[in-house]
Protein backbone atom coordinates (compact mmCIF):
# COMPACT_ATOMS: atom_id res chain seq x y z
CA UNK A 1 0.00 0.00 0.00
CA UNK A 2 1.47 3.37 -0.99
CA UNK A 3 1.62 6.39 1.26
CA UNK A 4 -0.87 9.09 0.11
CA UNK A 5 0.35 12.52 -0.95
CA UNK A 6 -2.00 14.03 1.65
CA UNK A 7 -4.14 12.44 4.33
CA UNK A 8 -6.80 14.54 6.09
CA UNK A 9 -8.64 13.03 9.06
CA UNK A 10 -11.63 14.49 10.92
CA UNK A 11 -10.55 18.06 10.13
CA UNK A 12 -12.71 20.86 11.54
CA UNK A 13 -12.34 24.63 11.62
CA UNK A 14 -14.41 26.84 13.90
CA UNK A 15 -14.67 30.61 14.11
CA UNK A 16 -16.05 32.75 16.90
CA UNK A 17 -18.50 35.29 15.52
CA UNK A 18 -20.88 37.57 17.41
CA UNK A 19 -20.80 35.50 20.56
CA UNK A 20 -21.38 32.17 18.85
CA UNK A 21 -19.27 29.47 17.28
CA UNK A 22 -19.51 28.86 13.53
CA UNK A 23 -18.17 25.56 12.24
CA UNK A 24 -16.97 26.33 8.70
CA UNK A 25 -15.47 22.85 8.16
CA UNK A 26 -16.95 19.90 10.00
CA UNK A 27 -15.17 16.56 10.39
CA UNK A 28 -13.73 16.24 6.85
CA UNK A 29 -11.61 13.23 5.89
CA UNK A 30 -10.00 12.25 2.58
CA UNK A 31 -6.77 11.04 1.04
CA UNK A 32 -5.07 12.23 -2.14
CA UNK A 33 -3.01 9.49 -3.81
CA UNK A 34 0.46 10.38 -5.07
CA UNK A 35 0.50 11.52 -8.70
CA UNK A 36 -3.15 12.54 -8.92
CA UNK A 37 -4.96 15.81 -9.37
CA UNK A 38 -7.55 16.56 -6.72
CA UNK A 39 -10.39 19.06 -7.06
CA UNK A 40 -12.58 20.29 -4.26
CA UNK A 41 -16.06 21.12 -5.49
CA UNK A 42 -19.14 22.30 -3.62
CA UNK A 43 -21.76 24.96 -3.16
CA UNK A 44 -20.87 28.51 -2.25
CA UNK A 45 -20.27 28.84 1.48
CA UNK A 46 -19.74 25.12 2.17
CA UNK A 47 -16.17 25.57 3.48
CA UNK A 48 -13.95 24.78 0.46
CA UNK A 49 -11.76 27.85 0.84
CA UNK A 50 -11.50 27.43 4.61
CA UNK A 51 -10.46 23.79 4.21
CA UNK A 52 -7.78 24.66 1.65
CA UNK A 53 -6.53 27.55 3.80
CA UNK A 54 -6.00 25.05 6.64
CA UNK A 55 -4.20 22.62 4.33
CA UNK A 56 -2.00 25.43 2.97
CA UNK A 57 -1.14 26.52 6.52
CA UNK A 58 -2.89 29.89 6.28
CA UNK A 59 -5.37 28.92 9.03
CA UNK A 60 -5.15 26.44 11.90
CA UNK A 61 -7.49 23.48 12.28
CA UNK A 62 -9.74 23.46 15.34
CA UNK A 63 -9.71 19.67 15.39
CA UNK A 64 -8.45 16.73 13.36
CA UNK A 65 -5.18 16.17 11.59
CA UNK A 66 -3.49 16.20 8.24
CA UNK A 67 -0.25 14.70 7.08
CA UNK A 68 1.75 14.92 3.90
CA UNK A 69 3.35 11.64 2.80
CA UNK A 70 7.02 11.12 2.09
CA UNK A 71 8.46 13.42 -0.60
CA UNK A 72 9.05 11.82 -3.99
CA UNK A 73 12.69 11.72 -5.06
CA UNK A 74 13.60 14.22 -2.32
CA UNK A 75 11.26 16.88 -3.75
CA UNK A 76 9.32 19.22 -1.50
CA UNK A 77 5.53 18.89 -1.44
CA UNK A 78 3.78 21.57 -3.46
CA UNK A 79 0.20 22.63 -2.84
CA UNK A 80 -1.13 25.57 -4.81
CA UNK A 81 -4.29 27.56 -4.26
CA UNK A 82 -6.19 29.06 -7.15
CA UNK A 83 -8.25 31.88 -5.70
CA UNK A 84 -11.80 32.53 -6.83
CA UNK A 85 -11.00 36.13 -7.83
CA UNK A 86 -7.95 35.90 -10.10
CA UNK A 87 -7.70 39.68 -10.52
CA UNK A 88 -7.15 40.10 -6.78
CA UNK A 89 -4.44 37.42 -6.74
CA UNK A 90 -2.46 38.82 -9.71
CA UNK A 91 -0.30 41.90 -9.29
CA UNK A 92 -1.71 44.45 -11.78
CA UNK A 93 1.79 45.93 -12.29
CA UNK A 94 3.36 42.63 -13.30
CA UNK A 95 3.14 41.09 -16.73
CA UNK A 96 1.50 37.67 -16.49
CA UNK A 97 4.70 35.99 -17.67
CA UNK A 98 6.49 37.38 -14.62
CA UNK A 99 3.64 36.31 -12.32
CA UNK A 100 3.75 32.75 -13.65
CA UNK A 101 7.56 32.65 -13.52
CA UNK A 102 7.78 33.81 -9.89
CA UNK A 103 6.90 30.52 -8.14
CA UNK A 104 8.92 28.53 -10.67
CA UNK A 105 11.98 30.65 -9.94
CA UNK A 106 11.39 30.89 -6.18
CA UNK A 107 10.98 27.12 -5.80
CA UNK A 108 13.85 26.35 -8.20
CA UNK A 109 11.56 24.15 -10.32
CA UNK A 110 13.50 24.85 -13.53
CA UNK A 111 16.93 26.07 -14.49
CA UNK A 112 16.87 29.85 -15.02
CA UNK A 113 17.46 29.32 -18.74
CA UNK A 114 14.32 27.11 -18.98
CA UNK A 115 11.84 29.32 -17.07
CA UNK A 116 10.67 31.40 -20.06
CA UNK A 117 9.89 28.29 -22.11
CA UNK A 118 8.07 26.68 -19.16
CA UNK A 119 5.90 29.81 -18.71
CA UNK A 120 4.99 29.81 -22.40
CA UNK A 121 4.20 26.07 -22.29
CA UNK A 122 1.93 26.58 -19.26
CA UNK A 123 0.01 29.37 -20.97
CA UNK A 124 -0.54 27.21 -24.04
CA UNK A 125 -1.69 24.28 -21.85
CA UNK A 126 -4.47 26.44 -20.38
CA UNK A 127 -5.64 27.65 -23.78
CA UNK A 128 -3.82 30.99 -24.01
CA UNK A 129 -1.02 32.04 -26.35
CA UNK A 130 2.70 31.97 -25.55
CA UNK A 131 2.85 35.65 -26.56
CA UNK A 132 0.44 36.47 -23.71
CA UNK A 133 3.42 36.52 -21.33
CA UNK A 134 3.88 40.21 -22.21
CA UNK A 135 0.32 41.23 -21.25
CA UNK A 136 -0.90 42.68 -17.97
CA UNK A 137 -3.81 41.12 -16.00
CA UNK A 138 -6.26 43.87 -17.00
CA UNK A 139 -5.81 42.88 -20.65
CA UNK A 140 -7.55 39.55 -20.05
CA UNK A 141 -11.19 38.63 -19.44
CA UNK A 142 -12.13 37.16 -16.06
CA UNK A 143 -12.02 33.62 -17.44
CA UNK A 144 -8.64 34.22 -19.04
CA UNK A 145 -7.28 35.60 -15.76
CA UNK A 146 -8.49 32.41 -14.07
CA UNK A 147 -6.50 30.45 -16.69
CA UNK A 148 -3.43 32.55 -15.90
CA UNK A 149 -3.89 31.63 -12.22
CA UNK A 150 -4.14 27.94 -13.14
CA UNK A 151 -0.96 28.24 -15.24
CA UNK A 152 0.78 29.92 -12.29
CA UNK A 153 -0.20 27.06 -9.99
CA UNK A 154 1.03 24.52 -12.51
CA UNK A 155 4.65 25.75 -12.36
C-alpha positions in Angstrom: 0.0 0.0 0.0 1.5 3.4 -1.0 1.6 6.4 1.3 -0.9 9.1 0.1 0.4 12.5 -0.9 -2.0 14.0 1.6 -4.1 12.4 4.3 -6.8 14.5 6.1 -8.6 13.0 9.1 -11.6 14.5 10.9 -10.6 18.1 10.1 -12.7 20.9 11.5 -12.3 24.6 11.6 -14.4 26.8 13.9 -14.7 30.6 14.1 -16.1 32.8 16.9 -18.5 35.3 15.5 -20.9 37.6 17.4 -20.8 35.5 20.6 -21.4 32.2 18.9 -19.3 29.5 17.3 -19.5 28.9 13.5 -18.2 25.6 12.2 -17.0 26.3 8.7 -15.5 22.9 8.2 -17.0 19.9 10.0 -15.2 16.6 10.4 -13.7 16.2 6.9 -11.6 13.2 5.9 -10.0 12.2 2.6 -6.8 11.0 1.0 -5.1 12.2 -2.1 -3.0 9.5 -3.8 0.5 10.4 -5.1 0.5 11.5 -8.7 -3.2 12.5 -8.9 -5.0 15.8 -9.4 -7.6 16.6 -6.7 -10.4 19.1 -7.1 -12.6 20.3 -4.3 -16.1 21.1 -5.5 -19.1 22.3 -3.6 -21.8 25.0 -3.2 -20.9 28.5 -2.2 -20.3 28.8 1.5 -19.7 25.1 2.2 -16.2 25.6 3.5 -14.0 24.8 0.5 -11.8 27.9 0.8 -11.5 27.4 4.6 -10.5 23.8 4.2 -7.8 24.7 1.7 -6.5 27.5 3.8 -6.0 25.1 6.6 -4.2 22.6 4.3 -2.0 25.4 3.0 -1.1 26.5 6.5 -2.9 29.9 6.3 -5.4 28.9 9.0 -5.2 26.4 11.9 -7.5 23.5 12.3 -9.7 23.5 15.3 -9.7 19.7 15.4 -8.5 16.7 13.4 -5.2 16.2 11.6 -3.5 16.2 8.2 -0.3 14.7 7.1 1.8 14.9 3.9 3.3 11.6 2.8 7.0 11.1 2.1 8.5 13.4 -0.6 9.1 11.8 -4.0 12.7 11.7 -5.1 13.6 14.2 -2.3 11.3 16.9 -3.8 9.3 19.2 -1.5 5.5 18.9 -1.4 3.8 21.6 -3.5 0.2 22.6 -2.8 -1.1 25.6 -4.8 -4.3 27.6 -4.3 -6.2 29.1 -7.2 -8.3 31.9 -5.7 -11.8 32.5 -6.8 -11.0 36.1 -7.8 -7.9 35.9 -10.1 -7.7 39.7 -10.5 -7.1 40.1 -6.8 -4.4 37.4 -6.7 -2.5 38.8 -9.7 -0.3 41.9 -9.3 -1.7 44.5 -11.8 1.8 45.9 -12.3 3.4 42.6 -13.3 3.1 41.1 -16.7 1.5 37.7 -16.5 4.7 36.0 -17.7 6.5 37.4 -14.6 3.6 36.3 -12.3 3.8 32.8 -13.7 7.6 32.6 -13.5 7.8 33.8 -9.9 6.9 30.5 -8.1 8.9 28.5 -10.7 12.0 30.6 -9.9 11.4 30.9 -6.2 11.0 27.1 -5.8 13.9 26.4 -8.2 11.6 24.1 -10.3 13.5 24.9 -13.5 16.9 26.1 -14.5 16.9 29.9 -15.0 17.5 29.3 -18.7 14.3 27.1 -19.0 11.8 29.3 -17.1 10.7 31.4 -20.1 9.9 28.3 -22.1 8.1 26.7 -19.2 5.9 29.8 -18.7 5.0 29.8 -22.4 4.2 26.1 -22.3 1.9 26.6 -19.3 0.0 29.4 -21.0 -0.5 27.2 -24.0 -1.7 24.3 -21.8 -4.5 26.4 -20.4 -5.6 27.7 -23.8 -3.8 31.0 -24.0 -1.0 32.0 -26.3 2.7 32.0 -25.5 2.8 35.6 -26.6 0.4 36.5 -23.7 3.4 36.5 -21.3 3.9 40.2 -22.2 0.3 41.2 -21.3 -0.9 42.7 -18.0 -3.8 41.1 -16.0 -6.3 43.9 -17.0 -5.8 42.9 -20.7 -7.6 39.6 -20.1 -11.2 38.6 -19.4 -12.1 37.2 -16.1 -12.0 33.6 -17.4 -8.6 34.2 -19.0 -7.3 35.6 -15.8 -8.5 32.4 -14.1 -6.5 30.5 -16.7 -3.4 32.6 -15.9 -3.9 31.6 -12.2 -4.1 27.9 -13.1 -1.0 28.2 -15.2 0.8 29.9 -12.3 -0.2 27.1 -10.0 1.0 24.5 -12.5 4.6 25.8 -12.4 
